Amino acid sequence: MYRLDPRYAPAPGAVLATGWQAVAAQLPPGPATVAVDGPPTAAWGDLAARLTEELTARGTTVRTLDLRAHHAPPAEVRRRTESAEGTEDPYYAKLAETPLRDLFDDLPRPTPPQGREVLLVHGPGASLLPHDLLWYADLPKRHAEAAITAGTGRNLGLPAENGGLRRLFYIDWPVLDRHRDGLAPQLDAWLDVQDPERPTYIDGAGLRATLTDLTRRPVRTRPYFNSTPWGGRWAQRRLGFDAAARNTALGYELIAPEAGVLIGPHPGQQAEIPFQLLCVLHPEAVLGPQVAARFGTSFPIRFDYLDTLDGGNLSVHCHPKAEYMKERFGWSYTQHETYYMALGGPGGRVFLGLREDIDLELFRKEIEEAAHDGVPMDPEDHVLTFPAEQGRLFMIPAGTPHASGAGNVVLEISATPYLYSLRFYDWLRPDADGRPRQLPYEHGLANLETGRRGDAVARDLVQEPRTLRAGPGWCEELLGALDEMFYEVRRHTLDAGAAVDDDTAGRFHVLNAVEGEGVVLHTAAGERHVLFRAETLTVPAAVGPYRLTAVGESPVRVVKALVRT
């Protein structure tokens, strides 16, 4: 029952158009300057050619201006992002704060169109030129990552050079996200160009009205899975995801910077809109006033899957501590994590925390020998392991060494930052191209929480569930909370047919049905949403009271995460 393409209806009155002819029909005959902005991954040459073809066929003259030809010289683009990119760290860069405008010298000044003429300005930054209409042509971020991995993608401001993932993650995406978010209130249209033959258009007013509607109801983002060298096959077998994929290691259920919401009646007419725009346009309605005051427009909790079923162990790694994350990488909050064992059993294990008798110098020495000389090490000489008991939650504050073992499915319930795995050891495993995987172990050792060891790990990080409230056929438990972590994880257990009332009480909830068939969520305003097993659902703060009713003949468990007060 898991849905790979959850979708939502556009707001009444929104204009949805699919195909180049229908999209071009939304443009005036002239005179008009149309700016089409968007990420470098979009096929800008094809977009300009198709719109020109359709407009010319109806008697409109078209002039095109590709703004990618007007970037500053490549060396200058790098210099202007140097403080963000740096040169000493091959793994990470500080998040770029450079405005997109700074990637250009003097912007072109085309003559205004006359009569039945359209000037089509296109490419990243097109909105920087004076315009009559402003469109945004988008490809979700997974397309950019796939293109650069395949060797065909380009980085922002460097259209003539092969792209790199490091620059994509830490330079391009922050610059593009800020630029896009600033345009959201004034866009005249959004254009989804994932299908190059059938783009889908939604008008700007309709887009904003639809996003407003979504803040008042539960919403599920479109899931997808990435492959990695350690990945398993659970999502292929259980969820029906891409049987041809190499594996289904990383399940992106809700990672706000990359998540999208599908708007439209069916796959042939839909636009994928960044979930982040909900937070940008309606931060208090989505996050809640107190959470928005703390995190701004950043949605601070993510849900994803780590699938090692028939796969391998994850690398042993940790995540940056708060000050290190802020100073070195530019995030205002850090990557605290938890592992909820969606599937686990005999023989499965989780690596977590340090042994009481650890020799830190020996730990460093063996890490370095593995990284530089290919000498294998046994992480269990240094790191504790715990049985991967299904339904168990493991707390992983920043700086704590950890890994999921092979044969597990982990629902990772974590803070939103997700690109900072400071790996100590990766089992001498090559990447997909046969090269040694990068090991930023110096970062890891700089952030290692050496006091998280021995009996304190089991006591503090492997907590026993505590009942918070209960009623006929249901109970709500606290699975894990730590003072240093800004969110907590709870769980509803419902007997077959039972129902429980809940309330966002001014702060969003994120839900995942971890056992049983699922639940039906009813809001006080009359909205209804089915949540099937393994699916994740965001309940915006503005929803307020809601009820969960178990579906099916067996008990249901629903995990819930929320920001602590």
JOZIPE-V178939 format. One record per run of one state. SS is the DSSP state (alpha for helix, beta for strand, coil for the rest). FROM is the first residue (numbers start at 1). TO is the last residue. If there is no record, write none. Layout:
# JOZIPE-V178939
ss;from;to
SS;FROM;TO
SS;FROM;TO
This chain:
# JOZIPE-V178939
ss;from;to
coil;1;6
beta;7;8
coil;9;15
beta;16;18
coil;19;19
alpha;20;24
coil;25;31
beta;32;38
coil;39;43
alpha;44;57
coil;58;60
beta;61;66
alpha;67;70
beta;71;71
coil;72;73
alpha;74;80
coil;81;81
alpha;82;85
coil;86;99
alpha;100;103
beta;104;104
coil;105;116
beta;117;122
coil;123;125
alpha;126;128
coil;129;132
beta;133;138
coil;139;140
alpha;141;150
coil;151;154
beta;155;155
coil;156;157
beta;158;158
coil;159;164
alpha;165;186
coil;187;188
beta;189;192
coil;193;199
beta;200;203
alpha;204;214
coil;215;218
beta;219;219
coil;220;223
beta;224;226
coil;227;233
alpha;234;238
coil;239;249
beta;250;254
coil;255;259
beta;260;266
coil;267;268
beta;269;274
coil;275;275
alpha;276;281
coil;282;282
alpha;283;287
coil;288;288
alpha;289;295
coil;296;300
beta;301;307
coil;308;315
beta;316;318
coil;319;321
alpha;322;329
coil;330;336
beta;337;343
coil;344;348
beta;349;354
coil;355;359
alpha;360;373
coil;374;378
alpha;379;381
coil;382;382
beta;383;387
coil;388;392
beta;393;396
coil;397;401
beta;402;404
coil;405;408
beta;409;415
coil;416;421
beta;422;425
coil;426;429
beta;430;430
coil;431;435
beta;436;436
coil;437;440
alpha;441;447
coil;448;452
beta;453;453
coil;454;454
alpha;455;461
coil;462;465
beta;466;471
coil;472;473
beta;474;480
coil;481;486
beta;487;494
coil;495;498
beta;499;503
coil;504;508
beta;509;515
coil;516;517
beta;518;523
coil;524;527
beta;528;533
coil;534;535
beta;536;539
coil;540;540
alpha;541;543
coil;544;544
beta;545;551
coil;552;555
beta;556;563
coil;564;565
